[in-house]
Amino acid sequence: MSLDLGSNEPSPTFSRSSDFTKVPGFLRLLRPAIVVFFTIVMAVWILHQPQQNKWTVDGMVYSTMMLQDAGWTRTAALSMVQHFYESSSRVSQLTEYRELFGARLPTYFQELFPIFAPRLVYPYLSSILYPKFGFMAMTYVSLSAYMLSVVLFYVLMSSWSPSWLAVLGALLYGLLPDIRHMATRSATDMLAVLLWILTLYTIVTYLRRGSDLVLAVYSIALMVLFLTRPMLYLPVGAVLGACVASWIAGNSSARDYRRRATNLALVTVAGCGLYAAVSSATQPLGLVPTIQFHYNYWLTHGNHRHLSLEQWYLKAVTQTGAFQLWFLIRTGAIIGWVSLLFALRRSLVLAPVLLGACIFGMVGIAVNPVYTDLPRVVDAPLWPVLLLSLVVVISPLTFQRKHLTSRTSER
């Protein structure tokens, strides 16, 4: 396979200048204004929806960490969290929470604290807002992340497609149930998706422009993402896709692209190493004990008691993988994967990055083989990738060959 990564000229980008010159005056800002207005309306609507999953078991741990960051001791913080959850009518009615309100907490719940210990960013941001908003600070952080992610996704899409298509993509992203349900959830999920979109944006921007500033932003975004939720496999997959594409390219013009992909790979490896050092300092359980935690949780709630850990894990991964495949087909998300294959045939630089992220995104199933967690662990981070993949095929301005042709004609 031979990829045409362009000429020795500066990396090709979609220029909106010609698009804007056709729009008079204030109308140039109409499309981004639509996105911002939509985001505000959606945020207000979501905030007033009675969501039962707003306060979660994971949220009890993050709330405790938030209060510790705000100055309380671990014991006092946990007591305050238990009182808050118990006073919530929607939460107190759920059977799974009743065992968490006593003095003797179940083992699986205590095991969550070392698992979440490296996830420092979300509880810290919440602790800043806690003095004014109380426990609602956690939902406000998630809601703010939702709003920023919609706007940032529009910026990402608009750099690869016409503005009208970027607007549609951003609105569709903001309306997705998987994204909306995380918008006020007391967990790291929404903030992690925002940081993943920022990481993806810096990856593709650096591959095209080679700016040292963008590379520095990528390194920062990478570490903040890791310290929010350890989704190492997503940026690793994206960068690996770029590296593979650069090395199988069949022309000399891929030299700059290869150098930039190598730089991204070095920064990614360094980021993973630094995260490993931070994680060891906070004494996390690690991957295998984390899987053991999921097994213990299901055992505690009366499931799979006749299965060993190995038997349960194999069954869970198989069933969750099959469930995910059916979800991709049922929702039409599989079209995004097919779009990437078509994009590869058209020598698109962006396609290998997205394909690598999609493939490695499935690693989430191996880490957390619980099908009920698929929407937030696997699907939510991949929706921006799949939507952007559709743009790769829909927008003729996305393909480098057509872009370079138009630039030649302008000369």
C-alpha positions as CSV (number, residue, x, y, z in Angstrom):
1,M,0.0,0.0,0.0
2,S,1.3,3.4,-0.9
3,L,0.1,6.6,0.7
4,D,0.5,10.0,-0.9
5,L,1.1,12.3,2.0
6,G,1.4,15.4,-0.1
7,S,4.1,17.6,-1.5
8,N,7.1,19.2,0.3
9,E,4.9,22.3,0.8
10,P,3.5,23.2,4.2
11,S,1.0,20.6,5.4
12,P,-2.3,21.0,3.6
13,T,-5.2,22.3,5.7
14,F,-8.7,23.2,4.9
15,S,-8.9,26.9,4.4
16,R,-12.1,28.7,5.4
17,S,-11.0,32.0,3.9
18,S,-12.7,31.3,0.6
19,D,-15.8,30.1,2.5
20,F,-15.9,33.3,4.6
21,T,-15.3,35.7,1.7
22,K,-18.6,34.6,0.2
23,V,-20.5,35.5,3.4
24,P,-21.0,39.2,4.1
25,G,-20.4,41.0,7.4
26,F,-21.6,39.5,10.7
27,L,-22.9,36.4,8.9
28,R,-19.3,35.1,9.0
29,L,-19.9,34.5,12.7
30,L,-23.3,32.9,12.3
31,R,-22.2,29.3,12.2
32,P,-20.0,29.3,15.3
33,A,-22.7,31.4,17.0
34,I,-25.2,28.6,16.2
35,V,-22.9,26.1,17.9
36,V,-22.4,28.3,21.0
37,F,-26.2,29.0,21.3
38,F,-27.0,25.3,20.9
39,T,-24.5,24.4,23.6
40,I,-26.0,26.8,26.1
41,V,-29.5,25.7,25.4
42,M,-28.6,22.0,25.7
43,A,-26.7,22.7,28.9
44,V,-29.6,24.4,30.5
45,W,-32.0,21.6,29.4
46,I,-29.7,18.8,30.6
47,L,-29.2,20.5,33.9
48,H,-32.9,20.5,34.6
49,Q,-33.4,16.9,33.6
50,P,-34.1,14.5,36.5
51,Q,-31.2,12.0,35.8
52,Q,-31.0,9.1,38.1
53,N,-27.4,8.4,37.1
54,K,-26.2,11.8,38.1
55,W,-25.0,10.5,41.5
56,T,-23.1,7.3,41.0
57,V,-21.2,4.8,43.1
58,D,-18.0,6.1,41.4
59,G,-19.2,9.6,42.3
60,M,-19.0,8.7,46.0
61,V,-15.3,8.1,45.7
62,Y,-14.7,11.2,43.6
63,S,-16.8,13.3,46.1
64,T,-14.6,12.0,48.9
65,M,-11.5,12.9,47.0
66,M,-13.0,16.4,46.3
67,L,-13.6,17.0,50.0
68,Q,-10.1,15.8,50.8
69,D,-8.7,18.3,48.3
70,A,-10.9,21.0,49.9
71,G,-9.3,20.2,53.3
72,W,-11.3,17.5,55.1
73,T,-9.9,14.3,56.4
74,R,-10.7,11.0,54.6
75,T,-13.0,9.9,57.4
76,A,-14.9,13.2,57.7
77,A,-15.1,13.5,53.9
78,L,-16.6,10.0,53.5
79,S,-19.1,10.6,56.3
80,M,-20.3,13.8,54.6
81,V,-20.6,12.0,51.2
82,Q,-22.6,9.1,52.8
83,H,-25.0,11.7,54.4
84,F,-25.4,13.5,51.1
85,Y,-26.2,10.4,49.2
86,E,-28.5,9.0,51.8
87,S,-30.5,12.2,51.9
88,S,-31.0,12.1,48.1
89,S,-34.4,10.4,47.5
90,R,-33.4,9.1,44.1
91,V,-30.3,7.5,45.3
92,S,-31.5,6.2,48.7
93,Q,-34.2,4.2,46.9
94,L,-31.7,2.1,45.0
95,T,-30.7,-1.2,46.6
96,E,-27.1,-1.0,45.5
97,Y,-26.5,2.1,47.5
98,R,-27.9,1.0,50.8
99,E,-24.9,-1.1,51.6
100,L,-22.7,2.0,51.2
101,F,-24.3,4.0,54.0
102,G,-23.2,1.9,57.0
103,A,-20.0,2.1,59.0
104,R,-18.7,-1.2,57.4
105,L,-18.3,-0.6,53.7
106,P,-18.2,-3.5,51.2
107,T,-14.8,-4.6,50.0
108,Y,-15.4,-3.8,46.4
109,F,-16.2,-0.1,47.3
110,Q,-13.0,0.3,49.4
111,E,-11.0,-1.1,46.4
112,L,-12.2,1.8,44.3
113,F,-10.1,4.4,46.2
114,P,-6.7,3.1,45.0
115,I,-8.1,2.6,41.5
116,F,-9.2,6.2,41.3
117,A,-6.1,7.6,43.2
118,P,-4.2,8.7,40.1
119,R,-7.3,10.5,38.7
120,L,-6.4,13.8,40.3
121,V,-7.8,16.4,37.9
122,Y,-11.6,16.0,38.2
123,P,-11.9,16.0,42.0
124,Y,-9.4,18.9,42.2
125,L,-11.4,21.1,39.8
126,S,-14.6,20.2,41.7
127,S,-12.9,21.2,45.0
128,I,-12.4,24.7,43.7
129,L,-16.1,25.1,43.0
130,Y,-17.2,23.2,46.2
131,P,-17.2,26.2,48.6
132,K,-19.9,27.9,46.4
133,F,-21.9,25.1,44.9
134,G,-21.4,22.2,47.3
135,F,-21.7,18.7,45.8
136,M,-23.3,20.2,42.7
137,A,-19.7,21.3,41.9
138,M,-19.1,17.9,40.5
139,T,-22.0,18.1,38.0
140,Y,-21.0,21.6,37.0
141,V,-17.5,20.5,36.1
142,S,-19.0,17.7,33.9
143,L,-21.5,20.2,32.4
144,S,-18.8,22.7,31.6
145,A,-16.7,19.9,30.0
146,Y,-19.8,19.0,27.9
147,M,-20.2,22.6,26.6
148,L,-16.5,23.0,25.9
149,S,-16.3,19.6,24.1
150,V,-19.1,20.6,21.7
151,V,-17.4,23.9,20.8
152,L,-14.0,22.2,20.5
153,F,-15.4,19.4,18.3
154,Y,-16.8,22.1,16.0
155,V,-13.3,23.7,15.8
156,L,-11.8,20.3,15.0
157,M,-14.3,19.5,12.3
158,S,-14.2,22.9,10.7
159,S,-10.5,22.5,10.0
160,W,-11.3,19.4,7.9
161,S,-14.6,20.4,6.3
162,P,-16.9,23.3,5.3
163,S,-18.3,25.2,8.2
164,W,-21.9,24.1,7.5
165,L,-20.8,20.5,7.8
166,A,-18.8,21.2,11.0
167,V,-21.9,22.8,12.5
168,L,-24.0,19.7,11.7
169,G,-21.4,17.4,13.2
170,A,-21.1,19.4,16.4
171,L,-24.9,19.5,16.9
172,L,-25.1,15.8,16.3
173,Y,-22.3,15.2,18.7
174,G,-24.0,17.3,21.4
175,L,-27.3,15.4,20.9
176,L,-25.9,11.9,21.2
177,P,-27.4,10.1,24.3
178,D,-24.0,8.7,25.4
179,I,-22.7,12.3,25.6
180,R,-25.7,13.9,27.1
181,H,-26.0,11.3,29.9
182,M,-22.4,12.1,31.0
183,A,-23.0,15.9,31.0
184,T,-24.0,16.0,34.6
185,R,-22.6,12.7,35.8
186,S,-20.5,12.8,39.0
187,A,-17.5,11.1,37.3
188,T,-14.5,11.8,35.2
189,D,-16.1,10.6,31.9
190,M,-17.2,13.9,30.4
191,L,-14.0,15.7,31.3
192,A,-12.0,12.9,29.8
193,V,-13.8,13.1,26.5
194,L,-13.2,16.8,26.3
195,L,-9.5,16.2,26.9
196,W,-9.4,13.4,24.4
197,I,-10.9,15.7,21.7
198,L,-8.2,18.3,22.6
199,T,-5.5,15.6,22.4
200,L,-6.8,14.4,19.0
201,Y,-7.0,18.0,17.7
202,T,-3.4,18.7,18.7
203,I,-2.2,15.4,17.1
204,V,-3.7,16.1,13.7
205,T,-2.8,19.8,13.8
206,Y,0.8,19.0,14.6
207,L,1.0,16.4,11.8
208,R,-0.1,19.1,9.3
209,R,1.7,22.2,10.6
210,G,4.7,20.9,12.7
211,S,4.4,23.7,15.2
212,D,6.5,23.3,18.4
213,L,3.8,25.1,20.3
214,V,1.2,22.6,19.2
215,L,3.5,19.8,20.3
216,A,3.9,21.4,23.7
217,V,0.1,21.7,24.0
218,Y,-0.2,18.0,23.1
219,S,2.2,17.0,25.8
220,I,0.3,18.9,28.4
221,A,-3.1,17.7,27.2
222,L,-1.8,14.1,27.2
223,M,-0.8,14.3,30.8
224,V,-3.9,16.0,32.0
225,L,-6.0,13.3,30.1
226,F,-4.0,10.5,31.8
227,L,-4.5,12.1,35.2
228,T,-8.3,12.5,34.5
229,R,-8.9,9.0,33.2
230,P,-6.1,6.7,32.1
231,M,-7.2,6.2,28.5
232,L,-3.7,5.7,27.3
233,Y,-4.7,3.4,24.5
234,L,-6.5,6.2,22.5
235,P,-3.6,8.6,21.9
236,V,-1.3,5.6,21.6
237,G,-3.5,4.2,18.9
238,A,-3.8,7.5,17.1
239,V,-0.1,8.2,17.1
240,L,0.7,4.7,16.1
241,G,-1.6,5.0,13.1
242,A,0.3,8.1,12.1
243,C,3.6,6.3,12.4
244,V,2.5,3.3,10.4
245,A,1.2,5.6,7.7
246,S,4.4,7.6,7.5
247,W,6.6,4.5,7.2
248,I,4.5,2.8,4.5
249,A,4.2,6.0,2.4
250,G,5.8,5.5,-1.0
251,N,7.1,9.0,-1.7
252,S,9.8,11.2,-0.5
253,S,7.4,14.0,0.5
254,A,6.4,12.0,3.5
255,R,9.7,12.9,5.2
256,D,8.3,15.8,7.2
257,Y,5.2,13.8,8.1
258,R,7.4,10.9,9.3
259,R,9.5,13.3,11.5
260,R,6.4,14.8,13.0
261,A,4.8,11.4,13.7
262,T,8.1,10.3,15.3
263,N,8.1,13.4,17.6
264,L,4.5,12.6,18.6
265,A,5.5,9.0,19.4
266,L,8.4,10.1,21.6
267,V,6.2,12.5,23.5
268,T,3.5,9.9,23.9
269,V,6.0,7.3,25.2
270,A,7.4,9.9,27.6
271,G,3.9,10.8,28.8
272,C,3.0,7.1,29.4
273,G,6.2,6.7,31.4
274,L,5.5,9.8,33.5
275,Y,2.0,8.7,34.2
276,A,3.4,5.3,35.3
277,A,5.6,7.1,37.7
278,V,2.8,9.2,39.1
279,S,0.6,6.1,39.4
280,S,3.1,4.2,41.3
281,A,3.4,7.1,43.7
282,T,-0.3,7.0,44.4
283,Q,-0.3,3.2,44.8
284,P,-3.0,2.2,42.3
285,L,-4.2,-1.4,42.1
286,G,-3.0,-1.9,38.5
287,L,-4.7,-3.6,35.6
288,V,-5.0,-7.2,36.8
289,P,-6.4,-6.3,40.3
290,T,-8.8,-3.8,38.6
291,I,-10.2,-6.7,36.6
292,Q,-10.4,-8.6,39.9
293,F,-12.4,-5.7,41.3
294,H,-15.0,-6.0,38.6
295,Y,-15.2,-9.7,39.2
296,N,-15.6,-9.1,43.0
297,Y,-18.3,-6.5,42.3
298,W,-20.4,-9.0,40.2
299,L,-19.8,-11.7,42.8
300,T,-21.1,-9.4,45.6
301,H,-24.3,-8.8,43.6
302,G,-25.1,-12.4,43.0
303,N,-23.7,-13.0,39.5
304,H,-21.3,-15.6,38.2
305,R,-20.7,-17.2,41.5
306,H,-20.0,-20.5,39.8
307,L,-17.3,-19.1,37.6
308,S,-13.6,-18.6,38.3
309,L,-11.9,-15.2,37.6
310,E,-10.5,-16.6,34.3
311,Q,-13.8,-18.1,33.2
312,W,-15.7,-14.9,34.1
313,Y,-13.2,-12.7,32.3
314,L,-13.3,-14.7,29.1
315,K,-17.1,-14.8,29.1
316,A,-17.4,-11.1,29.9
317,V,-15.0,-10.0,27.2
318,T,-16.7,-12.3,24.6
319,Q,-20.2,-11.1,25.5
320,T,-19.2,-7.4,25.8
321,G,-17.3,-7.6,22.5
322,A,-20.4,-9.1,20.7
323,F,-22.7,-6.5,22.3
324,Q,-20.4,-3.7,21.1
325,L,-20.4,-5.1,17.6
326,W,-24.1,-5.3,17.5
327,F,-24.3,-1.7,18.9
328,L,-22.0,-0.5,16.0
329,I,-24.3,-2.2,13.5
330,R,-27.6,-1.2,15.1
331,T,-26.7,2.5,15.5
332,G,-25.0,2.8,12.1
333,A,-21.7,3.7,13.7
334,I,-20.1,0.9,11.7
335,I,-20.4,3.3,8.7
336,G,-17.7,5.4,10.4
337,W,-15.3,2.4,10.3
338,V,-16.1,1.8,6.6
339,S,-15.6,5.5,5.9
340,L,-12.0,5.2,7.2
341,L,-11.3,2.4,4.8
342,F,-12.5,4.5,1.9
343,A,-10.4,7.4,3.2
344,L,-7.3,5.3,3.3
345,R,-7.7,4.5,-0.4
346,R,-7.9,8.3,-1.0
347,S,-4.5,8.8,0.7
348,L,-5.9,10.9,3.5
349,V,-3.4,11.8,6.3
350,L,-6.1,12.0,8.9
351,A,-7.5,8.6,8.2
352,P,-4.7,6.5,9.8
353,V,-4.9,8.6,13.0
354,L,-8.6,8.0,13.3
355,L,-8.3,4.3,12.3
356,G,-5.6,3.8,15.0
357,A,-7.8,5.4,17.6
358,C,-10.8,3.3,16.7
359,I,-8.9,0.0,16.8
360,F,-7.1,0.8,20.1
361,G,-10.4,2.2,21.5
362,M,-11.6,-1.4,21.7
363,V,-9.0,-2.0,24.3
364,G,-11.4,-0.5,26.8
365,I,-13.4,-3.7,26.6
366,A,-10.4,-5.7,27.8
367,V,-9.8,-3.3,30.6
368,N,-13.5,-3.1,31.7
369,P,-15.4,-6.0,30.3
370,V,-18.8,-4.9,31.7
371,Y,-21.3,-4.3,28.9
372,T,-23.3,-1.7,31.0
373,D,-20.1,0.5,31.1
374,L,-19.7,0.4,27.3
375,P,-21.5,3.8,26.6
376,R,-19.0,5.8,28.8
377,V,-15.8,3.7,28.5
378,V,-15.8,2.8,24.8
379,D,-18.6,4.5,22.9
380,A,-18.3,8.0,24.2
381,P,-14.6,8.5,23.4
382,L,-15.1,7.0,19.9
383,W,-18.1,9.0,18.8
384,P,-16.0,12.1,17.9
385,V,-13.7,9.8,15.9
386,L,-16.5,8.2,14.0
387,L,-18.3,11.4,13.3
388,L,-15.0,12.9,12.0
389,S,-14.6,9.8,9.9
390,L,-17.9,10.5,8.2
391,V,-16.6,14.0,7.3
392,V,-13.6,12.4,5.7
393,V,-15.9,10.9,3.0
394,I,-18.7,13.4,2.9
395,S,-16.6,16.5,2.5
396,P,-14.7,16.7,-0.8
397,L,-12.5,19.4,0.7
398,T,-11.2,16.8,3.2
399,F,-9.1,14.9,0.7
400,Q,-5.6,16.2,0.1
401,R,-5.6,15.5,-3.6
402,K,-8.5,17.8,-4.2
403,H,-7.1,20.4,-1.9
404,L,-3.8,20.4,-3.7
405,T,-5.5,20.5,-7.0
406,S,-7.5,23.6,-6.0
407,R,-4.3,25.3,-4.7
408,T,-2.6,24.6,-8.0
409,S,-5.5,26.1,-10.0
410,E,-5.4,29.3,-7.8
411,R,-1.9,29.9,-8.9
